[in-house]
Amino acid sequence: MNYNLLKKLIELLEEFHEQSASINLNDFIIWMNNKIFLPKNNKEVNKHDNLLIAFRLMYLNKELKKQTKEILSKSKVSSIDEYSFLLHLDNQNSFRKMEIIHLHNLEAPTGIEIIKRLLKHTLIEEYADEEDRRAKRIKITKTGAKELQSIKPKITAIFTKFTSKLELSEKIQITGILNKLIK
């Protein structure tokens, strides 16, 4: 029996361990794919790949906004950010205003505008924070919870359809990859 393939695989595994502390098989497979399939001078390819990843993420974001726009146009909720605020408030009693704004990675003025729109439509209410009187807390109202429950199945259907082409293992993998990019 010829063991050349196994020897080559062991050499690659040793090289991987010299460059990485990971013991994850998926990390090794990705590293090996890059080693084998990327050109030796890959600086230009990497720049292109980085740009391509960024553009595809932006494209997917816009696509989801476009798909949810019709549902939200028939609702008191006017954006996916407002929907997300309500969703988070429905899962937790309340947030300080700046907590929920930071959770959504928004600039303060943008987050405050979202909160003002939700307050205007009585989907949330604000009150003084007992621990810090300078801060305001917000919580979802009964009206907000009712509005959320009416649109949530439709939005969930869009998100489900959006990821339906992915196997469960791919969903887990992409979640891990996106979490890595967020950190």
C-alpha distance (Angstrom), angle and dihedral (degrees) to the residues before:
residue distance angle dihedral
M1 . . .
N2 3.82 . .
Y3 3.82 114.0 .
N4 3.82 97.7 -176.7
L5 3.80 92.9 111.0
L6 3.79 92.0 50.1
K7 3.83 90.7 47.7
K8 3.81 90.6 50.8
L9 3.80 90.4 48.8
I10 3.81 91.0 51.2
E11 3.84 90.2 49.5
L12 3.81 89.7 52.0
L13 3.80 91.0 47.4
E14 3.82 90.7 51.4
E15 3.81 90.9 49.2
F16 3.83 90.0 49.3
H17 3.81 91.2 52.2
E18 3.80 90.8 50.5
Q19 3.81 89.4 56.2
S20 3.81 100.6 35.7
A21 3.78 138.8 36.2
S22 3.81 91.0 -151.6
I23 3.78 120.4 118.3
N24 3.80 92.5 -173.9
L25 3.82 114.7 122.7
N26 3.82 91.7 -146.6
D27 3.81 90.8 55.3
F28 3.80 89.5 51.2
I29 3.81 92.2 49.4
I30 3.82 92.1 49.6
W31 3.82 90.4 46.9
M32 3.81 91.0 48.6
N33 3.81 92.6 48.3
N34 3.80 90.1 51.7
K35 3.81 91.2 46.8
I36 3.78 93.8 50.2
F37 3.80 103.3 35.2
L38 3.81 105.4 33.7
P39 3.78 117.3 85.9
K40 3.81 115.2 -105.7
N41 3.80 91.1 -114.2
N42 3.78 96.7 49.9
K43 3.81 102.6 154.5
E44 3.82 92.1 105.4
V45 3.81 91.6 42.0
N46 3.82 90.3 51.3
K47 3.82 91.4 51.0
H48 3.79 88.9 50.2
D49 3.82 92.1 45.7
N50 3.81 91.7 50.2
L51 3.79 90.7 50.7
L52 3.79 91.6 45.1
I53 3.82 92.2 52.1
A54 3.82 91.5 48.9
F55 3.81 92.7 48.6
R56 3.79 92.7 47.1
L57 3.81 91.6 50.7
M58 3.81 90.1 49.9
Y59 3.81 90.2 46.9
L60 3.81 92.2 51.9
N61 3.81 90.6 48.6
K62 3.81 90.8 52.5
E63 3.79 91.7 45.4
L64 3.81 92.4 54.1
K65 3.81 90.8 47.4
K66 3.81 90.0 50.5
Q67 3.81 92.9 49.0
T68 3.81 93.7 48.9
K69 3.81 94.4 43.4
E70 3.83 94.7 84.4
I71 3.80 93.3 51.3
L72 3.80 92.6 46.1
S73 3.82 92.2 47.0
K74 3.81 87.6 67.8
S75 3.79 92.4 49.4
K76 3.80 140.7 68.7
V77 3.82 85.2 -116.1
S78 3.79 107.6 86.7
S79 3.82 104.5 -175.9
I80 3.76 142.8 27.7
D81 3.81 87.7 -113.4
E82 3.81 90.9 57.8
Y83 3.80 88.8 48.2
S84 3.79 90.3 50.9
F85 3.84 91.5 49.2
L86 3.81 89.8 53.2
L87 3.79 91.7 45.6
H88 3.81 91.5 53.4
L89 3.80 92.4 44.5
D90 3.80 89.9 50.2
N91 3.81 89.7 56.0
Q92 3.81 96.0 46.8
N93 3.80 131.2 38.5
S94 3.78 95.2 -119.7
F95 3.78 146.8 -31.5
R96 3.75 134.0 -146.0
K97 3.78 106.6 -110.4
M98 3.79 94.1 -113.1
E99 3.82 92.1 46.0
I100 3.79 92.9 60.4
I101 3.81 91.8 41.5
H102 3.81 91.1 53.8
L103 3.81 90.7 44.1
H104 3.81 87.7 60.1
N105 3.82 93.7 45.0
L106 3.80 91.9 -121.3
E107 3.76 132.1 147.4
A108 3.82 111.6 -107.8
P109 3.85 96.1 -111.5
T110 3.82 91.6 50.7
G111 3.80 92.2 47.7
I112 3.81 92.2 47.2
E113 3.83 89.8 52.3
I114 3.80 90.3 53.0
I115 3.80 90.1 49.8
K116 3.83 91.1 48.5
R117 3.82 91.1 52.6
L118 3.81 91.5 48.8
L119 3.83 90.6 48.0
K120 3.82 91.1 48.0
H121 3.81 90.3 55.8
T122 3.84 90.7 44.0
L123 3.81 90.2 -121.2
I124 3.81 89.6 129.1
E125 3.78 136.3 19.2
E126 3.78 130.5 -148.9
Y127 3.77 131.1 -143.5
A128 3.78 139.2 168.0
D129 3.78 117.8 -77.3
E130 3.81 109.2 -116.9
E131 3.82 92.7 -146.9
D132 3.81 96.4 46.1
R133 3.81 115.9 24.1
R134 3.81 90.4 -165.0
A135 3.80 90.7 62.2
K136 3.78 127.3 74.2
R137 3.77 125.3 -144.6
I138 3.78 126.0 -152.2
K139 3.77 131.3 -155.9
I140 3.77 135.7 178.6
T141 3.81 117.6 -96.4
K142 3.80 127.3 -141.2
T143 3.81 87.1 -102.5
G144 3.80 89.6 51.9
A145 3.79 92.9 48.2
K146 3.80 90.6 49.0
E147 3.82 91.7 48.8
L148 3.80 90.8 47.3
Q149 3.82 92.1 50.6
S150 3.81 90.8 51.2
I151 3.81 95.2 54.0
K152 3.80 100.7 29.7
P153 3.85 96.4 82.7
K154 3.81 91.0 50.3
I155 3.81 93.7 48.1
T156 3.81 90.8 44.5
A157 3.82 89.1 52.5
I158 3.82 89.9 54.0
F159 3.81 92.1 48.9
T160 3.82 91.0 46.4
K161 3.81 92.2 50.0
F162 3.80 89.7 45.2
T163 3.82 91.8 59.3
S164 3.82 97.9 31.4
K165 3.81 93.3 105.9
L166 3.81 89.9 62.8
E167 3.79 124.3 87.4
L168 3.81 116.9 -131.4
S169 3.81 90.8 -104.1
E170 3.83 89.9 52.4
K171 3.80 91.0 49.8
I172 3.79 90.0 52.2
Q173 3.80 91.0 46.3
I174 3.80 95.3 48.8
T175 3.81 90.6 46.6
G176 3.79 88.9 55.0
I177 3.79 92.1 46.8
L178 3.80 92.8 49.0
N179 3.81 91.1 47.5
K180 3.80 88.1 52.6
L181 3.82 90.2 52.8
I182 3.82 91.9 47.6
K183 3.82 93.2 53.1
